[in-house]
Amino acid sequence: MNNRWVIPDIHGCSKTLKSLFANLIKPDKTDELYFLGDYIDRGPDSKGVIDFIMKLQEDGYPVKLLLGNHEDYCVKAWNDDGHKKSFMGFRTKSKIQSVWELHGGKNTLASFGVKYASEIPKKYIDWMQDLKLYFELDKFILVHAGLNFKIDDPLTDRYTMLWIREFKVDPAKIRNKRVIHGHVPVDLEFLHHVASSPNYHFIDLDNGVYMERRAGYGNLVALELNAMKYVVQTNLDF
């Protein structure tokens, strides 16, 4: 049976991602590769992360990609900046870009060697705009942040799928499947606990790869769904 790997928030850590693939996942083209979003921001090489994943796609690997809230911010900043006019010959940052930079967008701009969001090459924005909100598998729902179980169909609330930080799973509303997500960093002990226990209706795979000075955090994790085993790559970018 082919492996099915799920990789959470990478946040611009391209060296860490490449090491995870080269040394731990080692995929072939029969494996399924699911990414949970947040490829950019915070880390030093957001462009490199996207370039690496684009190369996987070009080489024919079965790559399935979710949208994260950081890509959503980037696209909005790109669109907003592209419509912003200069004032008396002076160019200023758009409001959306200024807010995005506070959440790691400044690092993404630096990785592209640009100052304004609209200067990011369009092919990267097109790539982000093509990202999905969720994937439904045999036993799992994959989503970036989580789901809104206060409504009849949790798979219709886009904002929640990108931004929610706390939610309680109602299995009956998602055909008794488990939710696998990222977005909110958890320490390795908690991650291990929920991943190894079928009694939990969710698995949070985000170990805060960019959180280098906090005990129990700072790694990139990948979960293999068939064996329900995960691997841990220490951050190599900081």
Buried (B, 14 or more C-beta within 10 A) or exposed (E): EEBBBBBBBBBBBBBBBBBBBEEBBEBEEEBBBBBBBBBBBBBBBBBBBBBBBBEBEEEEBBBBBBBBBBBBBBBBBBBBBBEBEEEEEEEEBBEBBEBBBEBBBBBBBBBBEBEBBBEBEEEBBEBBBEBBBBBEBEEBBBBBBBBBBEEEEBBEBEEBBBBBEEBEBEEEBBEEBBBBBBBBBBBBEEBBEBBEEEEBBBBBBBBBBBBBEEEBBBBBBBBBBEEEEBBBBEBBBB
